[in-house]
Amino acid sequence: MESPNKQIKNLSKEFLLGGMVARYVWSRNSNAIGLVLLPTSLRNADVSRREHVRGVEVDAYADALGQLLPAWSVDSLVQVKTAVSA
């Protein structure tokens, strides 16, 4: 399981926003930069994350795919949509 301390090694930048911390993290797997917002009281907390989703339905789906499903991943911080009017 990856803890926030390991995420800090992948940290691009961190900002204090009053009682909150805005932390930009970089994922090696997806090569994406994500934004994590958390209270300053949890800034240095070592909260472990589960690596894979588990459950009866999820396990059956994972077996059908032949791989475990990740519990979390860094999604792109910026998403762009193009719209064309006809």
C-alpha positions as CSV (number, residue, x, y, z in Angstrom):
1,M,0.0,0.0,0.0
2,E,1.2,3.4,-0.8
3,S,1.2,5.9,2.0
4,P,1.2,9.7,1.7
5,N,4.9,9.7,2.6
6,K,5.6,7.7,-0.5
7,Q,3.4,10.1,-2.5
8,I,5.5,13.0,-1.2
9,K,8.4,11.6,-3.2
10,N,6.2,12.1,-6.2
11,L,5.1,15.5,-5.1
12,S,5.3,18.3,-7.6
13,K,4.2,21.2,-5.3
14,E,2.3,21.8,-2.0
15,F,0.5,24.9,-0.9
16,L,-1.0,25.9,2.4
17,L,-4.5,27.4,2.0
18,G,-5.6,28.4,5.5
19,G,-6.7,25.2,7.1
20,M,-6.2,23.1,4.0
21,V,-3.2,21.8,2.0
22,A,-3.3,21.6,-1.7
23,R,-0.9,18.9,-2.9
24,Y,-0.1,18.2,-6.5
25,V,1.1,14.6,-7.0
26,W,2.5,13.0,-10.0
27,S,1.7,9.4,-10.9
28,R,4.4,7.3,-12.6
29,N,1.7,4.8,-13.8
30,S,-0.5,7.3,-15.7
31,N,2.0,10.1,-16.1
32,A,-0.7,12.4,-14.8
33,I,-0.6,15.2,-12.2
34,G,-3.5,15.2,-9.7
35,L,-4.7,17.5,-7.0
36,V,-5.2,16.3,-3.4
37,L,-6.9,18.6,-0.9
38,L,-6.7,17.7,2.8
39,P,-6.9,19.4,6.2
40,T,-3.6,20.6,7.5
41,S,-4.1,18.4,10.6
42,L,-3.6,15.4,8.2
43,R,-0.7,16.9,6.3
44,N,1.9,14.5,7.8
45,A,-0.5,11.7,8.7
46,D,0.7,8.3,7.5
47,V,-2.6,6.9,6.2
48,S,-2.2,3.8,4.2
49,R,-4.3,3.3,1.1
50,R,-5.6,-0.1,-0.1
51,E,-4.0,-1.1,-3.4
52,H,-6.9,-3.1,-4.9
53,V,-10.7,-3.1,-4.7
54,R,-12.1,-6.2,-3.1
55,G,-15.6,-7.6,-2.8
56,V,-17.8,-10.4,-4.2
57,E,-18.9,-8.6,-7.3
58,V,-15.6,-6.9,-7.9
59,D,-13.6,-10.1,-7.4
60,A,-15.8,-11.8,-10.0
61,Y,-15.2,-9.0,-12.5
62,A,-11.5,-8.9,-11.8
63,D,-11.3,-12.7,-12.4
64,A,-13.1,-12.2,-15.7
65,L,-10.6,-9.6,-16.7
66,G,-7.7,-11.6,-15.3
67,Q,-6.3,-8.7,-13.2
68,L,-6.9,-7.0,-9.9
69,L,-8.7,-3.6,-10.1
70,P,-6.8,-0.7,-8.5
71,A,-8.5,1.0,-5.6
72,W,-7.3,4.5,-6.7
73,S,-5.3,6.2,-9.3
74,V,-4.3,9.7,-10.2
75,D,-6.5,11.1,-12.9
76,S,-5.6,14.0,-15.1
77,L,-5.9,17.4,-13.4
78,V,-6.9,19.2,-16.6
79,Q,-9.6,17.8,-18.9
80,V,-10.4,19.5,-22.2
81,K,-13.6,19.1,-24.1
82,T,-14.0,20.5,-27.6
83,A,-17.5,21.4,-28.8
84,V,-18.4,22.2,-32.4
85,S,-21.6,23.8,-33.2
86,A,-23.2,22.9,-36.5
